[in-house]
Every structure is written in structure tokens, then in C-alpha cells.
Amino acid sequence: MSCRVDQYNQLFAGEKDENHCGFLEQWLEYTSVSVEISNKGFHREVVNTLQLSPDVLSGVRVLLVHRWPNGIYVDPYQLASLSDHSDWQILLDSAIDLEVPAHKTSGFVTYVYPTLNEQTPNLLKVTIPIHGRYHEPSFVGKTSTSVEIQTPELLLRSKKCTSTSAIVHEHTRASC
């Protein structure tokens, strides 16, 4: 599964610099997000790759918002152990019950904050372990079900862009 980001949401705070807002728009034109799902079975990994504009702007922070379906979950205990060894942070919008089957739970949202790497500032990779939930039994002979995972939303934050008049994209509040 791979796609180009077609919706951009931006967060603004900090000092004023009208020109920086225009650079953000140009920067987005050359930015793409792709998603791959690796492994088989109930225990998989979602690999998010962000190919950023060649002109990396200082002070720009990246946030990926994943809206996960009820057919999967992320294990908060596994994420906590990974956080010591990774260059990204992840926040959950709600508590995750690992034992609940898919038909008795709802989807959830994760906020992923990748860190720009000085050696490869144009490329960000974030691998999130996911797990399939058990589904309700089928009484019509159905032996499998599909779970659709959406591409995450890409949000940018710049302390240098506070003007909203030049930006035609949507503004979103997020956990920072």
C-alpha cells in the first residue's frame, strides 16, 4: 500500500514570518508518505516512510495521525519497551484492552512524532507493531475478514509561521 499525501493539516505557533508559510506550502508539494504492511498473520508491522522535500526547513516538526480500525490494536506495553530504542514517540488517544475481540471494541487514534535524523534529514521511517484482533465467528462459512488500514494524516508545525491568511489547508489541534 503506497500513496502520496493529498491532505495537509498544519499547526502554527510562535514568532511571525509570513514568508515561512509560503515555504511550508512549497515544501509539502515535494513531500510524500507511503505505508507498507510487513509480516503475516496476527502480528504485523506498519512501516511509514516519509520522503521529505530536499530543502529541509529548520524548526519544522512532523506528526503522523493514524486512525486505526477496530480489527487491530497496538500493544501499549510493547510500545513502551520500543520507545527506549527508537527515534520517535507515540501517544494513544484511549486505553487499549488487548483481550477484547474486534466486534466489542472501537477504533482508536495514535499520534506519532518522528525525529528528523541529521544524517538523512529527507527520509523518515517509523515502524509500528500492530496485532490483529479476533473477530466474531461466522455462521455462513466465511473463513476470513479484511481490515482496512488508512494512510496516516501528515501534520506539520512551524514556530515561524503564524499567518493563517496565506494557508488554504485545514488547521488542526493535536497533542504536542
C-alpha positions in Angstrom: 0.0 0.0 0.0 1.6 3.3 -1.0 0.2 6.7 -1.8 1.0 10.4 -2.0 -0.3 12.6 0.8 -3.3 14.6 -0.6 -4.5 16.3 2.6 -2.2 18.5 4.6 -3.0 19.9 8.1 -0.8 22.4 9.7 -0.2 23.6 13.3 1.0 27.1 13.9 2.6 28.8 16.9 5.4 31.1 17.8 7.1 34.0 16.0 5.9 35.8 12.9 7.4 35.2 9.5 5.0 35.4 6.5 7.5 34.0 4.0 8.0 30.8 6.0 4.3 29.9 5.5 4.8 30.0 1.7 7.8 27.8 2.1 5.7 25.3 4.0 3.3 25.1 1.2 6.1 24.5 -1.4 7.7 22.0 1.0 4.5 20.0 1.1 4.4 19.7 -2.7 7.6 17.6 -2.6 6.6 15.5 0.5 5.1 12.0 0.3 4.0 9.4 2.8 4.0 5.7 2.0 2.7 2.8 4.1 3.8 -0.8 3.9 2.5 -3.7 5.9 5.1 -6.4 6.6 4.9 -9.9 8.2 1.9 -12.3 8.0 -0.7 -13.4 10.5 -1.9 -11.6 13.6 1.4 -9.9 14.4 2.5 -7.4 11.7 4.3 -4.1 11.3 3.2 -0.9 9.6 6.2 0.8 8.1 5.6 4.5 7.4 8.1 6.2 5.1 8.1 10.0 4.7 10.1 11.3 1.8 10.5 15.0 2.7 11.3 17.9 0.5 15.0 18.3 -0.4 15.0 21.7 1.3 14.5 20.7 4.9 13.3 23.6 6.9 14.7 24.1 10.4 12.1 24.2 13.1 9.5 22.1 11.3 8.0 19.3 13.4 6.2 16.3 11.8 3.2 14.5 13.2 1.5 11.4 11.8 -2.0 10.8 12.9 -3.2 7.1 12.4 -6.8 6.3 12.7 -6.9 2.6 13.3 -9.9 0.3 12.7 -11.4 -1.9 15.4 -9.9 -5.1 13.8 -6.4 -4.3 15.1 -4.6 -2.9 18.2 -1.2 -1.7 19.2 0.2 -3.1 22.5 1.0 -0.2 24.8 3.5 -2.3 26.8 5.3 -3.2 23.6 5.4 0.4 22.5 6.8 1.4 25.9 9.6 -1.0 25.6 10.3 0.2 22.0 10.4 3.8 23.0 13.8 3.4 24.6 15.3 2.2 21.4 13.5 4.3 18.7 13.8 7.9 17.4 10.0 8.5 17.6 7.3 8.9 20.2 3.8 7.6 20.1 0.7 8.7 22.0 -2.6 6.8 22.2 -6.0 8.6 22.4 -7.5 5.9 24.6 -6.7 2.9 26.7 -6.2 -0.3 24.7 -7.7 -3.6 26.0 -5.6 -6.4 24.5 -8.2 -9.1 25.2 -11.3 -7.7 23.6 -12.4 -9.1 20.2 -13.0 -6.8 17.3 -16.8 -6.7 17.4 -16.7 -5.5 21.0 -14.3 -2.6 20.6 -13.9 0.6 18.6 -11.1 2.0 16.6 -8.5 4.4 18.1 -6.0 7.1 17.1 -2.3 7.2 17.6 -0.1 10.4 17.3 3.4 9.6 16.1 6.1 12.1 16.4 9.2 11.1 14.3 12.5 12.8 14.9 14.4 14.3 12.0 17.7 12.5 11.6 20.7 14.7 10.8 22.3 12.1 8.6 19.2 11.6 6.4 17.0 14.6 7.1 14.9 14.0 4.0 13.8 10.4 4.9 11.9 9.4 8.0 10.9 5.8 8.7 8.6 4.7 11.6 7.8 1.1 12.1 4.7 0.4 14.3 4.0 -3.1 15.5 0.3 -4.0 15.2 -1.7 -7.0 16.1 -4.9 -8.5 14.7 -7.9 -8.9 16.9 -10.1 -12.0 17.0 -13.3 -11.5 15.0 -16.8 -12.7 15.6 -17.4 -16.2 14.4 -19.1 -16.6 11.0 -22.1 -18.9 10.7 -22.2 -18.7 6.9 -18.9 -20.4 6.2 -16.8 -17.2 5.9 -13.2 -18.1 6.8 -11.5 -14.7 6.8 -12.2 -11.0 7.0 -10.4 -7.9 5.8 -9.2 -5.0 7.9 -8.5 -1.7 6.1 -5.7 0.4 7.3 -5.7 4.0 6.2 -2.7 6.1 5.3 -1.9 8.5 8.2 -2.6 12.2 8.1 0.6 14.3 7.9 0.6 17.4 10.1 3.4 20.0 10.2 4.2 22.5 12.9 6.4 25.5 12.4 7.1 28.2 15.1 7.9 30.6 12.3 4.6 30.6 10.5 1.7 32.2 12.4 -0.3 33.6 9.5 -3.4 31.7 8.5 -4.5 34.0 5.7 -2.0 32.6 3.2 -2.7 29.0 4.0 -5.6 27.2 2.4 -5.2 24.0 4.3 -7.1 23.0 7.3 -5.9 23.8 10.9 -6.0 21.0 13.5 -5.3 20.9 17.2 -3.2 17.9 18.2 -1.4 16.6 21.3 2.1 18.3 21.2 
